Amino acid sequence: MNIPFSIEEFLHVIEQYNTTVWPMQGIFYLLALVMLGLAYKKIRYTDKIISSLLAFFWFWIGIVYHMIFFTEINKLAYAFGILFIIQAQLFFVSNWCKSQVSFHYRKDLYGITGAVFFIYALLIYPLLNYLLGHPYPKMPTFGLPCPTTIFTYGLLLWTDKKIPKYLLVIPLLWSLIGLSAAAQLGIYEDYGLLIAGIVGTGLILFRDMKHGAPEEQPEK
């Protein structure tokens, strides 16, 4: 798929977004730490809080980034926005209408891989942006599609029972779409999104289909 805009146009949109929504970027990092803390040390409402925050992030990206900013250079962003809004609704439904996702860190392959995704999304991704010539405010910050999708995969790996597979469809699709940006625009840090999509989806499917996720731990 050929991208209908240049790297300069894309970075200009990112710059407009970052300067307009400031200081939301700092709030988003705080919310990310809240989710990590709740998943690491589970409390009574961990699952509903994390699912609600994930729904918020995907809804924010769908409406604010895709439909308000990204449509300036890419009309497909309306369709992307709808996908992100659908994913937000799926996260909300997964634990408010049905208790289907149980977040809890375990020191195993899945938990460690999830932690690697968190580190990449929150620390390595912005560092790579800076080193590759995309300093703030032309840097895709947390709360934008790529780092947020990688972070989402990390949280889905930090689950202690099988998850609904419908939660994987749109993140995997977006990780494949992100390959276009990495390859055609030279945004090499976005290759991490593709890796997260393939590795994260593969690990979750392997865990849930072959072995079954560990038994859910009671909320404290």
Beta strands, then each sheet from edge to edge (+ up, - down):
end
